[in-house]
Amino acid sequence: MEKLLSTAQIPTEFLKPTYMIGKIPRKALISEPRVSYSLYIPPEQYKDISRGQANGASQPALPKLPLLVFIHGTLRDDSYVERGLIPFAESTPCAIMAPLFPAGLDSSTDLDSYKLLRSPTLRSDLALLDMLNEVAHRWPGIDTTRVFLMGYSGGGQFVHRFLYLYPERLSAVSIGAPGTVTMLDHSASWPAGIANTEELFGIRVDKDLIKQVKIQLVVGDADVEVHGGAEFWSWLQKFKAAAGTELLSSAQPETELSIIPSKEIVQNRLGTLKKLQALWREHGIDAQLDIAEGVKHESLKCQPYSLNFLQSLIRER
C-alpha cells in the first residue's frame, strides 16, 4: 500500500487548505478502487484533538471523534450532505463516513451484491474494514475501533449482516426497513441463514458478541406494501424459470431477487422487522423497535428516529 498522508504530519492551521477537515473529497479505496467513500470531519473539534495529540503530555488528551458510518440504499443517491448529517456531526459531535458501492460491478443486473457482503468480485464487508483502516491512518483523531453504523432499505440489509459477522467492531447499529433479512438460522445457507458463514467468510457468528451491541430497528407503520406488487412477483417467477436469461446466467452473482423463494418472505418491511425482533429475542438479543407513525417506505422520515437513537449513544462514548 502506498504511504498515506496523515493529519499527524500537517500543522493544524493547514488542515483545512489540505482538505483534511470539513467535507473531504470522495476517495477511491486503495485496496478496491471501484468503491469509494466520503467523509465529513467537524473542523473545530478535530483541530482541538490534533492540537492535543501534537502537544503530547503537555495538555490533557481529548477523546477521539466517534465515527458514524452511513450505508446507502439501492438507488445510491443518498448524500450525507442532503440528508442533513453535517449539522448532526457538528452538534453531536462525530465524524461521518459514507461508502459508495456502485451498481453493476459484477453484471448489468447487479444491484444488490453489496447488501449480501460478497459477490464473485467484491467483498463489501472487507471493503468497509479497509476504509476504516485508511481513516484510522489518515485521521488518527477519529476512533475507528468500534463505530456506529446506520442504513435504510438496502443499507439496512448491509448493516444487519455486517453486525452478524463483525459485532466486535460496532458500538451501535440502526437497521432501517430492510426488504429481506438474514435469520440466525443454522439450517439455512447465507444469505437466508448463517449455516455456512465460516465457509464463505471465515467467521462463525458469535451471538454473545452481538448481544453487546446496541441495536435499533426502525420502520414506518405504513411500510406494508410488497415491493413491486403481486404482478411483479408473478412476472419474476416466470422470468426466473426461463432458461438462459441474463439474470440467471451462471456467470451472474447471487442477487437479492434470486434468494427470495416466495412472497412469504417478501411480506412487508414492518412485518419483517417485527418477526426479526421476535426471533432475535429468542436468542437473547435485545433490539429496540421504533415505528414511525404515518410513514411508508420513506427513508428521510425514518431518519430522525435513527439519529435520536444514535446521538445519545455517541455522546456517551
C-alpha positions in Angstrom: 0.0 0.0 0.0 1.2 3.5 -0.8 2.3 5.7 2.1 -0.8 7.7 3.2 -0.7 11.3 4.3 -1.8 11.7 7.9 -3.1 14.7 9.8 -0.3 14.0 12.3 2.1 15.3 9.6 0.2 18.5 8.9 0.2 21.7 11.1 -3.3 22.3 12.5 -3.7 25.6 10.6 -3.2 23.8 7.3 -5.7 21.0 7.8 -8.5 23.0 6.0 -6.5 24.0 2.9 -5.2 20.4 2.5 -8.9 19.2 2.6 -8.3 17.1 5.7 -11.2 18.5 7.7 -14.7 19.6 6.9 -16.1 18.0 3.7 -13.4 15.6 2.4 -13.4 14.9 -1.4 -14.7 11.4 -2.2 -11.8 8.9 -2.1 -11.3 5.7 -4.0 -10.5 2.8 -1.7 -6.9 1.9 -2.3 -7.5 -1.9 -2.0 -10.6 -1.7 -4.2 -10.8 1.5 -6.4 -14.2 0.5 -7.8 -15.7 1.6 -4.4 -15.2 4.8 -2.6 -16.1 6.8 0.5 -16.9 10.3 1.5 -16.2 11.9 4.9 -17.2 14.9 6.9 -15.0 15.8 9.9 -16.1 18.7 12.1 -13.3 21.2 11.7 -13.1 22.8 15.1 -13.5 19.6 17.1 -10.8 17.9 15.0 -8.4 20.8 15.3 -8.7 20.6 19.1 -7.9 16.9 19.0 -5.0 17.4 16.7 -3.5 20.1 18.9 -3.7 17.8 21.9 -2.1 15.0 20.0 0.7 17.3 18.8 1.4 18.6 22.3 1.6 15.2 23.7 1.7 15.2 27.5 1.8 19.0 27.7 -2.0 19.1 27.9 -4.8 16.6 28.6 -5.6 14.4 25.6 -9.1 14.9 24.2 -11.1 11.8 23.3 -11.1 10.8 19.6 -14.1 11.7 17.5 -16.6 8.8 17.2 -17.4 7.7 13.6 -20.9 7.2 12.2 -20.9 5.2 9.0 -24.0 5.7 6.7 -24.7 2.8 4.2 -26.7 3.8 1.2 -29.8 2.1 -0.3 -30.3 0.5 -3.7 -30.6 3.9 -5.6 -27.3 5.0 -4.2 -28.5 8.6 -4.3 -28.2 9.2 -0.6 -25.8 12.1 0.2 -24.9 12.7 3.8 -25.0 16.4 2.9 -28.5 16.3 1.5 -29.6 14.2 4.5 -28.6 16.9 6.9 -25.9 14.9 8.6 -23.4 17.8 8.7 -25.4 19.6 11.5 -25.7 16.2 13.3 -21.9 15.7 13.1 -21.3 19.2 14.4 -23.7 19.1 17.3 -23.0 15.5 18.5 -20.0 15.7 17.7 -18.8 12.9 15.4 -17.3 12.2 12.0 -19.4 10.9 9.2 -18.3 8.3 6.6 -20.5 7.4 3.6 -19.2 4.5 1.5 -20.3 4.1 -2.1 -20.7 0.6 -3.6 -21.7 1.2 -7.3 -24.3 -0.9 -9.1 -23.2 -3.1 -12.0 -19.9 -4.2 -10.5 -20.4 -7.9 -11.4 -23.1 -7.7 -14.1 -25.5 -5.3 -15.7 -28.2 -6.6 -13.3 -26.1 -6.4 -10.2 -27.9 -4.0 -7.8 -27.7 -5.9 -4.6 -24.5 -7.8 -4.1 -23.1 -5.2 -1.7 -26.0 -5.9 0.6 -25.1 -9.6 0.8 -21.4 -8.7 1.7 -20.0 -10.9 -1.0 -20.1 -11.4 -4.8 -17.7 -13.1 -7.3 -15.5 -10.0 -7.4 -16.3 -7.9 -4.3 -16.3 -8.5 -0.6 -18.1 -5.4 0.6 -17.5 -6.3 4.2 -13.8 -6.3 3.7 -14.0 -3.1 1.7 -15.6 -1.4 4.7 -12.9 -2.7 7.0 -10.3 -1.4 4.6 -12.0 2.0 4.6 -11.8 2.1 8.4 -8.1 1.2 8.3 -7.4 4.1 5.9 -9.3 6.5 8.0 -7.5 5.3 11.1 -4.2 6.1 9.5 -5.0 9.3 7.8 -7.1 10.7 10.7 -5.7 9.4 13.9 -8.1 11.7 15.8 -11.0 9.5 14.7 -12.0 6.4 16.6 -12.4 3.5 14.1 -12.1 0.6 16.6 -15.8 0.5 17.3 -18.0 2.5 15.0 -21.7 3.4 14.8 -23.5 2.0 11.7 -26.8 3.0 10.1 -28.6 2.2 6.9 -32.1 2.2 5.4 -33.7 -0.3 3.0 -30.7 -1.8 1.1 -28.4 -0.2 3.6 -30.4 -1.9 6.4 -29.6 -5.2 4.8 -25.9 -4.5 4.8 -26.0 -3.2 8.4 -27.6 -6.3 10.0 -25.4 -8.7 8.1 -22.3 -6.8 9.0 -23.5 -6.9 12.6 -23.6 -10.7 12.4 -20.0 -11.0 11.2 -18.2 -8.1 12.9 -20.1 -7.2 16.2 -16.7 -6.5 17.9 -16.2 -3.5 15.5 -19.6 -2.0 16.4 -20.9 0.1 19.3 -24.4 0.5 17.9 -26.4 0.0 14.8 -29.6 1.4 13.3 -31.3 -1.0 10.9 -33.9 0.7 8.7 -36.6 -1.2 6.9 -34.7 -3.9 5.0 -36.6 -5.7 2.3 -35.1 -9.1 3.1 -33.2 -10.3 6.2 -30.8 -13.0 7.2 -32.1 -15.1 10.1 -29.9 -16.6 12.8 -30.7 -20.0 11.3 -28.1 -22.7 11.3 -30.1 -24.8 8.9 -30.2 -22.3 6.1 -27.3 -21.1 4.0 -26.2 -17.4 3.6 -27.9 -15.1 3.0 -31.1 -16.7 4.2 -29.4 -18.1 7.2 -25.9 -18.4 8.8 -25.1 -22.1 8.2 -22.1 -21.5 6.1 -20.6 -18.2 7.2 -17.3 -20.0 8.2 -17.0 -21.4 4.7 -17.9 -18.1 3.0 -16.3 -15.5 5.3 -14.1 -17.5 7.6 -16.2 -16.2 10.5 -18.5 -18.0 13.0 -21.4 -15.9 14.1 -21.0 -15.1 17.8 -24.3 -14.3 19.4 -22.7 -13.3 22.7 -20.8 -10.5 20.9 -23.9 -9.4 19.1 -25.7 -9.0 22.4 -23.1 -6.4 23.4 -24.1 -4.1 20.5 -26.9 -1.6 21.0 -29.4 -2.4 18.2 -32.3 -0.4 16.8 -34.8 -1.5 14.2 -36.8 1.3 12.5 -39.7 1.2 10.1 -42.8 3.1 9.1 -46.2 1.8 10.3 -47.5 2.0 6.7 -44.4 0.3 5.2 -46.6 -2.8 4.4 -46.6 -2.9 0.6 -44.8 -5.8 -1.1 -42.0 -4.3 -3.3 -43.2 -4.2 -6.9 -46.7 -5.6 -6.1 -48.1 -9.0 -6.8 -47.9 -8.8 -10.5 -44.2 -8.1 -10.3 -43.5 -11.2 -8.3 -45.7 -13.3 -10.7 -43.6 -12.0 -13.6 -40.4 -12.5 -11.8 -41.2 -16.2 -11.1 -41.8 -16.8 -14.8 -38.7 -14.8 -15.7 -36.5 -16.8 -13.4 -37.9 -20.0 -14.7 -37.0 -19.1 -18.3 -33.7 -20.8 -19.2 -30.8 -18.7 -20.4 -31.9 -15.3 -19.0 -29.2 -12.8 -18.1 -30.4 -12.7 -14.5 -30.0 -16.5 -14.1 -26.8 -16.9 -16.1 -24.2 -19.0 -14.1 -21.8 -16.1 -14.5 -24.1 -13.7 -12.6 -23.7 -13.1 -8.8 -26.4 -14.2 -6.5 -28.7 -11.2 -6.0 -31.4 -10.2 -3.6 -34.0 -11.2 -6.2 -32.5 -14.7 -6.6 -32.6 -15.5 -2.9 -36.3 -14.8 -2.4 -38.2 -18.0 -3.0 -41.7 -16.7 -2.4 -43.8 -13.7 -1.3 -43.9 -15.4 2.2 -40.5 -13.8 2.9 -41.1 -10.6 1.0 -44.2 -9.8 3.0 -43.8 -6.2 4.2 -41.0 -4.4 5.9 -43.0 -3.8 9.1 -43.8 -7.4 9.4 -40.3 -8.5 8.5 -38.8 -6.4 11.3 -41.3 -7.5 13.9 -40.5 -11.1 13.0 -36.8 -10.4 13.2 -37.0 -8.7 16.6 -39.0 -11.7 18.0 -36.6 -14.2 16.6 -33.6 -12.3 18.0 -35.3 -12.1 21.4 -35.4 -15.9 21.4 -31.6 -15.9 21.1 -31.3 -13.3 23.9 -30.5 -10.4 21.6 -32.3 -7.2 22.5 -33.3 -4.8 19.7 -35.3 -1.6 20.1 -38.1 -1.4 17.5 -39.1 2.2 16.6 -42.2 2.5 14.4 -42.7 5.8 12.6 -46.4 6.8 12.5 -48.0 7.5 9.1 -44.8 6.7 7.3 -44.4 4.3 4.3 -41.1 3.3 2.8 -39.6 6.8 3.3 -36.0 7.0 4.5 -35.9 10.7 5.4 -39.0 10.4 7.6 -37.5 7.5 9.5 -34.0 9.1 9.8 -34.8 11.2 12.9 -35.6 8.0 14.8 -32.2 6.6 13.9 -30.3 9.8 14.7 -32.0 10.2 18.1 -31.1 6.7 19.0 -27.5 7.0 17.8 -26.8 10.5 19.1 -27.2 9.7 22.8 -25.0 6.6 22.4 -22.4 8.5 20.5 -22.3 11.2 23.2 -21.9 8.5 25.9 -18.7 7.5 24.1 
